[in-house]
């Protein structure tokens, strides 16, 4: 995950099964983005994950 916030790609995807632990490292990426002024957004097709993404500041519901 250390490469995700620094790779400079326009779009990155984090893919895994439910409960695999994707949200926690994405919080670290969000914090890194905030600290560096990087624009970011999060999205999910699963309603509970989308809600968590929105609640953590990753994007609209």
ROSE-4610 file (N, C-alpha, C; in Angstrom, 1 decimal, always signed):
// ROSE-4610
residu = [X/X/X/X/X/X/X/X/X/X/X/X/X/X/X/X/X/X/X/X/X/X/X/X/X/X/X/X/X/X/X/X/X/X/X/X/X/X/X/X/X/X/X/X/X/X/X/X/X/X/X/X/X/X/X/X/X/X/X/X/X/X/X/X/X/X/X/X/X/X/X/X/X/X/X/X/X/X/X/X/X/X/X/X/X/X/X/X/X/X/X/X/X/X/X/X/X/X/X/X/X/X/X/X/X/X/X/X/X/X/X/X/X/X/X/X/X/X/X/X/X/X/X/X/X/X/X/X/X/X/X/X/X/X/X/X/X/X/X/X/X/X/X/X/X/X/X/X/X/X/X/X/X/X/X/X/X/X/X/X/X/X/X/X/X/X/X/X/X/X/X/X/X/X/X/X/X/X/X/X/X/X/X]
num = [1/1/1/2/2/2/3/3/3/4/4/4/5/5/5/6/6/6/7/7/7/8/8/8/9/9/9/10/10/10/11/11/11/12/12/12/13/13/13/14/14/14/15/15/15/16/16/16/17/17/17/18/18/18/19/19/19/20/20/20/21/21/21/22/22/22/23/23/23/24/24/24/25/25/25/26/26/26/27/27/27/28/28/28/29/29/29/30/30/30/31/31/31/32/32/32/33/33/33/34/34/34/35/35/35/36/36/36/37/37/37/38/38/38/39/39/39/40/40/40/41/41/41/42/42/42/43/43/43/44/44/44/45/45/45/46/46/46/47/47/47/48/48/48/49/49/49/50/50/50/51/51/51/52/52/52/53/53/53/54/54/54/55/55/55/56/56/56/57/57/57/58/58/58/59/59/59/60/60/60/61/61/61]
x = [+0.8/+0.0/+0.8/+2.1/+2.9/+3.1/+2.9/+3.0/+1.8/+0.6/-0.6/-0.7/-0.4/-0.5/+0.6/+1.7/+2.8/+3.1/+2.4/+2.7/+2.4/+1.4/+1.1/+0.2/-0.5/-1.4/-2.7/-3.4/-4.6/-5.7/-5.7/-6.7/-6.0/-6.3/-5.9/-7.1/-7.0/-8.1/-7.6/-8.3/-8.0/-9.2/-8.8/-9.9/-9.7/-10.7/-10.6/-12.0/-12.0/-13.3/-13.8/-15.0/-15.6/-14.9/-14.5/-13.8/-12.3/-11.8/-10.4/-9.4/-10.0/-9.2/-8.8/-9.6/-9.3/-9.5/-10.5/-10.9/-9.8/-9.2/-8.2/-7.0/-6.4/-5.3/-5.7/-6.9/-7.4/-7.5/-7.8/-7.8/-6.4/-5.4/-4.0/-3.7/-4.2/-4.1/-4.8/-6.0/-6.8/-6.0/-5.4/-4.6/-3.4/-2.8/-1.6/-2.1/-3.2/-3.7/-4.0/-4.6/-4.9/-3.6/-2.6/-1.4/-0.6/-0.8/+0.0/-0.8/-2.1/-3.0/-3.4/-3.2/-3.6/-5.1/-5.6/-7.1/-7.3/-8.3/-8.6/-10.1/-10.6/-12.0/-12.0/-13.0/-13.2/-14.6/-14.7/-16.0/-16.1/-17.3/-17.6/-18.9/-19.1/-20.4/-21.2/-20.6/-21.4/-21.9/-23.2/-23.7/-23.0/-22.7/-22.1/-20.7/-19.9/-18.6/-18.7/-19.7/-19.9/-20.2/-21.0/-21.4/-20.2/-19.4/-18.1/-17.2/-17.1/-16.2/-16.7/-18.0/-18.5/-18.3/-18.5/-18.4/-17.0/-16.0/-14.6/-14.1/-14.9/-14.4/-13.9/-14.3/-13.7/-14.6/-15.8/-16.6/-18.1/-18.9/-20.3/-21.0/-22.2/-22.9/-23.7]
y = [-1.2/+0.0/+1.3/+1.2/+2.4/+3.0/+2.2/+2.7/+3.5/+3.1/+3.6/+5.1/+5.8/+7.2/+8.0/+7.3/+8.0/+7.6/+6.7/+6.2/+7.2/+8.1/+9.2/+8.8/+7.6/+7.2/+8.1/+8.3/+9.0/+8.3/+6.9/+6.1/+4.8/+4.4/+3.1/+2.4/+1.1/+0.2/-0.7/-0.8/-1.8/-2.7/-4.0/-5.0/-6.1/-6.6/-7.7/-8.2/-9.3/-9.8/-9.0/-9.1/-8.4/-8.9/-7.9/-8.2/-8.5/-8.2/-8.5/-7.5/-6.3/-5.3/-4.2/-3.8/-2.8/-1.4/-1.2/+0.1/+0.7/-0.1/+0.4/+1.0/+0.3/+0.9/+2.1/+2.1/+3.3/+4.5/+4.3/+5.5/+6.1/+5.2/+5.8/+6.6/+6.1/+6.8/+8.1/+8.1/+9.4/+10.4/+9.9/+10.8/+11.3/+10.5/+10.9/+12.0/+11.8/+12.7/+14.1/+14.0/+15.3/+16.0/+15.3/+15.9/+16.5/+16.0/+16.5/+17.3/+17.5/+18.3/+17.6/+16.2/+15.4/+15.3/+15.4/+15.2/+13.7/+13.2/+11.8/+11.6/+10.4/+10.0/+8.5/+8.1/+6.7/+6.3/+5.0/+4.5/+3.1/+2.6/+1.2/+0.8/-0.4/-0.8/-1.4/-1.7/-2.4/-1.3/-1.2/-0.1/+0.1/-1.0/-0.7/-0.1/-0.5/+0.1/+1.5/+1.7/+3.1/+4.0/+3.6/+4.4/+4.7/+3.7/+3.9/+4.8/+4.7/+5.6/+7.0/+7.3/+8.6/+9.1/+8.3/+8.7/+9.1/+8.5/+8.7/+9.9/+10.5/+11.6/+11.3/+10.1/+9.7/+10.0/+10.6/+10.9/+10.9/+11.4/+11.4/+10.1/+10.0/+8.8/+8.6]
z = [+0.0/+0.0/+0.0/+0.3/+0.3/-1.1/-2.1/-3.5/-3.9/-3.4/-3.9/-3.8/-2.7/-2.6/-3.3/-3.7/-4.3/-5.8/-6.3/-7.7/-8.8/-8.5/-9.5/-10.6/-10.4/-11.4/-11.3/-12.4/-12.4/-11.7/-11.8/-11.2/-10.7/-9.5/-9.0/-8.4/-8.4/-7.9/-6.8/-5.8/-4.7/-4.7/-5.0/-5.2/-4.2/-3.6/-2.7/-2.2/-1.6/-1.1/+0.1/+0.4/+1.6/+2.8/+3.7/+4.9/+4.7/+3.5/+3.3/+3.9/+4.3/+4.9/+3.9/+3.0/+2.1/+2.7/+3.5/+4.0/+4.9/+5.8/+6.7/+6.0/+5.0/+4.3/+3.5/+3.0/+2.2/+3.1/+4.4/+5.3/+5.4/+5.4/+5.3/+4.1/+2.9/+1.7/+1.7/+2.3/+2.5/+3.3/+4.4/+5.3/+4.6/+3.8/+3.0/+2.0/+1.3/+0.4/+1.0/+2.2/+2.9/+3.2/+3.7/+4.1/+3.0/+1.8/+0.6/-0.3/+0.0/-0.9/-2.2/-2.2/-3.4/-3.5/-4.7/-4.9/-4.9/-4.3/-4.2/-4.1/-4.5/-4.3/-4.1/-3.3/-3.1/-3.6/-4.0/-4.5/-4.2/-4.1/-3.9/-4.5/-5.0/-5.5/-4.4/-3.3/-2.2/-1.2/-1.0/-0.1/+1.2/+2.0/+3.3/+3.1/+2.1/+1.8/+1.3/+0.4/-0.1/+1.0/+2.0/+3.1/+4.0/+4.2/+5.0/+4.3/+3.0/+2.2/+2.4/+2.3/+2.4/+3.8/+4.8/+6.2/+6.5/+5.9/+6.1/+5.3/+4.5/+3.7/+2.3/+1.8/+0.5/-0.7/-0.4/-1.6/-1.2/-2.1/-1.9/-1.8/-1.2/-1.2/-2.5]
